[in-house]
Amino acid sequence: GTGSAAAVPINADFDIAYVTPVTLGTPPQTLQLDFDSGSSDLWVFSSHLPTSQIRGQQIYAPNKSSTAKLLDGHSWSITYGDGSGSRGNVYTDNVTVGGLTVGSQAIECAQQVSSSFTTEDHIDGLVGLGFSTLNTVSPKSQLTFFDNAKSNLDSPVFTADLKYKQAGTYDFGFIDEAKYTGEITYVPVNSDPGYWTFPSSGYAVGSGNFTASSISGIADTGTSLVYLPTAIVTAYYRQVQGATNSRSYGGYVFPCASTLPTFTFGVGAARFTIPAAYLNYAPVTPGSATCFGGLQSSSGVGINIWGDVALKAAFVVFNGGNPPTIGWAAK
Ligand SMILES: CSC[C@H](NC(=O)[C@H](Cc1ccccc1)OC(=O)N1CCC(N)CC1)C(=O)N[C@@H](CC1CCCCC1)[C@@H](O)COc1ccncc1
C-alpha cells in the first residue's frame, strides 16, 4: 500500500512547523499532527487532559472509538530539545494517514502537556517518524506508525517534500518522480542514536568556496531551523551586516533589511542551496526590525540538526530498508 498527505505550515508568516491530517479510531476522529522524524512517539491531545491545558486543539477521545483498546499498565513521558514535553497513558486504535491505515497503532493519550503545547493551538499532537528505539512507552516500548506500516508498504520508505510558506507532502511507500529533479543521492544512516543521522560532505556560504568537511547531523522534520557547528555558523554570519549572537534572543539576529547569503550543504557529491529567504527566518517579535536567523549554532543542542529550513530546499527520501539510508534530491 501507499499513502500521501499534505504537510501544511501552521503559521502564515513563517514556517515554524507543519501539520498533517490524521484520522484515529471508529468513527474517524481527525487531528492535525506534526510529523517528526526527530522523535518516535505518536501522541495526541486527548479527553484525558484537564480542560485548562486545552486551548482550541482537536482531541482524541478513545471512549468514543469502538476500536480503541487500553494498553493496560502502560504510560509515556517525553521531553523535546526545546524543553517542551507531555505525558499520559496509551491506547491502540486504527490510524489512517493519506489513505494508508495501520490497525492497532499505539496512540499515546496526553494527560499532561507543557505550556508551549497548550499555547500552540495548531498542533494537536505528534507522529514520531524516528527509529522505534526512541519510543518512550513503558514497560513495553511501541512501534512508530512507519514501522507498523512498513510491511504493507510497496517500498519501505517515506518522503518529505516540505515547502517555503506553502503546503508540501509526506508520501509513504513510494517515491514520486514528479516531486524532484535529477538524481537522488543516497548516503548511509546511523540509526543507533534513534535519529535519521547521516553524513553531510561540507558547506559553502553564498558564492564562496565549498569547504569539504564531514558533518554528522540528523534530518529532523520536527525542528524548524538548522543547527550546525559554531565554526560554520560564525563563517555564515560574518557575511551578514549587523549580525550579532544575541543572548537575550537565544541566537544570531540581524536587521531584517540585511542582505543574507545563501547557504549550500553537500550530501555526497550533490550540493543543495538554501535560499536567503529561508535563512531570514522571522522577526524576533511580530513587526520587529530585528530578525532571527534560520541557521543557528548546535553548541547548545548537542547534535547537528538539518531541520525544516534545510529540508524544504530538497526532496528527502527516508529509506527504512535494511540498512536504512537517506536520499536527497533537488526539486
Ligand atoms: C533543537 S531541538 C528543538 C526542536 N524544537 C523546535 O524546533 C521548535 C518547534 C516548534 C516550536 C513551537 C511551535 C511549533 C514548533 O521551534 C523552535 O524551537 N524554534 C522555532 C522558532 C524560533 N524563533 C526559535 C526556535 C525540537 O525539540 N524538536 C522536536 C520536535 C518538536 C518539539 C516541540 C513541538 C514540535 C515538535 C524533535 O524534532 C527533536 O527533539 C529533540 C532534539 C534534540 N534532543 C532531544 C529531542
The ligand as an SDF file (V2000), in Angstrom:
LIG
                    3D

 46 49  0  0  0  0  0  0  0  0999 V2000
   16.9560   21.9520   18.7240 C   0  0  0  0  0  0  0  0  0  0  0  0
   15.6720   20.8660   19.0080 S   0  0  0  0  0  0  0  0  0  0  0  0
   14.3550   21.9830   19.1510 C   0  0  0  0  0  0  0  0  0  0  0  0
   13.1340   21.4830   18.4250 C   0  0  0  0  0  0  0  0  0  0  0  0
   12.0330   22.4240   18.5390 N   0  0  0  0  0  0  0  0  0  0  0  0
   11.8050   23.3000   17.5620 C   0  0  0  0  0  0  0  0  0  0  0  0
   12.4210   23.3520   16.5230 O   0  0  0  0  0  0  0  0  0  0  0  0
   10.6000   24.1960   17.8060 C   0  0  0  0  0  0  0  0  0  0  0  0
    9.4140   23.6310   17.0510 C   0  0  0  0  0  0  0  0  0  0  0  0
    8.1430   24.3150   17.4030 C   0  0  0  0  0  0  0  0  0  0  0  0
    8.0550   25.1970   18.4710 C   0  0  0  0  0  0  0  0  0  0  0  0
    6.8440   25.8160   18.7440 C   0  0  0  0  0  0  0  0  0  0  0  0
    5.7290   25.5390   17.9830 C   0  0  0  0  0  0  0  0  0  0  0  0
    5.8280   24.6480   16.9440 C   0  0  0  0  0  0  0  0  0  0  0  0
    7.0420   24.0280   16.6650 C   0  0  0  0  0  0  0  0  0  0  0  0
   10.8680   25.5190   17.3150 O   0  0  0  0  0  0  0  0  0  0  0  0
   11.8880   26.1880   17.9070 C   0  0  0  0  0  0  0  0  0  0  0  0
   12.4660   25.7580   18.8880 O   0  0  0  0  0  0  0  0  0  0  0  0
   12.2400   27.3490   17.3050 N   0  0  0  0  0  0  0  0  0  0  0  0
   11.4850   27.8800   16.1830 C   0  0  0  0  0  0  0  0  0  0  0  0
   11.1800   29.3250   16.3880 C   0  0  0  0  0  0  0  0  0  0  0  0
   12.4610   30.1110   16.7200 C   0  0  0  0  0  0  0  0  0  0  0  0
   12.1340   31.5050   16.9450 N   0  0  0  0  0  0  0  0  0  0  0  0
   13.1080   29.5390   17.9660 C   0  0  0  0  0  0  0  0  0  0  0  0
   13.4200   28.0980   17.7420 C   0  0  0  0  0  0  0  0  0  0  0  0
   12.6510   20.1580   18.9870 C   0  0  0  0  0  0  0  0  0  0  0  0
   12.6880   19.9320   20.1720 O   0  0  0  0  0  0  0  0  0  0  0  0
   12.1110   19.3510   18.0420 N   0  0  0  0  0  0  0  0  0  0  0  0
   11.4680   18.1050   18.4170 C   0  0  0  0  0  0  0  0  0  0  0  0
   10.0390   18.0690   17.9170 C   0  0  0  0  0  0  0  0  0  0  0  0
    9.2600   19.3470   18.2520 C   0  0  0  0  0  0  0  0  0  0  0  0
    9.0300   19.5290   19.7430 C   0  0  0  0  0  0  0  0  0  0  0  0
    8.1560   20.7300   20.0450 C   0  0  0  0  0  0  0  0  0  0  0  0
    6.8410   20.6770   19.3100 C   0  0  0  0  0  0  0  0  0  0  0  0
    7.0100   20.4660   17.8400 C   0  0  0  0  0  0  0  0  0  0  0  0
    7.9170   19.2830   17.5290 C   0  0  0  0  0  0  0  0  0  0  0  0
   12.2520   16.9340   17.8080 C   0  0  0  0  0  0  0  0  0  0  0  0
   12.2600   17.0190   16.4030 O   0  0  0  0  0  0  0  0  0  0  0  0
   13.6920   16.9550   18.2490 C   0  0  0  0  0  0  0  0  0  0  0  0
   13.6850   16.5990   19.6050 O   0  0  0  0  0  0  0  0  0  0  0  0
   14.8910   16.5750   20.2430 C   0  0  0  0  0  0  0  0  0  0  0  0
   16.0270   17.1640   19.6970 C   0  0  0  0  0  0  0  0  0  0  0  0
   17.2050   17.1010   20.4130 C   0  0  0  0  0  0  0  0  0  0  0  0
   17.2630   16.4990   21.6130 N   0  0  0  0  0  0  0  0  0  0  0  0
   16.1540   15.9390   22.1600 C   0  0  0  0  0  0  0  0  0  0  0  0
   14.9530   15.9810   21.4790 C   0  0  0  0  0  0  0  0  0  0  0  0
  1  2  1  0
  2  3  1  0
  3  4  1  0
  4  5  1  0
  4 26  1  0
  5  6  1  0
  6  7  2  0
  6  8  1  0
  8  9  1  0
  8 16  1  0
  9 10  1  0
 10 11  1  0
 10 15  2  0
 11 12  2  0
 12 13  1  0
 13 14  2  0
 14 15  1  0
 16 17  1  0
 17 18  2  0
 17 19  1  0
 19 20  1  0
 19 25  1  0
 20 21  1  0
 21 22  1  0
 22 23  1  0
 22 24  1  0
 24 25  1  0
 26 27  2  0
 26 28  1  0
 28 29  1  0
 29 30  1  0
 29 37  1  0
 30 31  1  0
 31 32  1  0
 31 36  1  0
 32 33  1  0
 33 34  1  0
 34 35  1  0
 35 36  1  0
 37 38  1  0
 37 39  1  0
 39 40  1  0
 40 41  1  0
 41 42  1  0
 41 46  2  0
 42 43  2  0
 43 44  1  0
 44 45  2  0
 45 46  1  0
M  END
$$$$
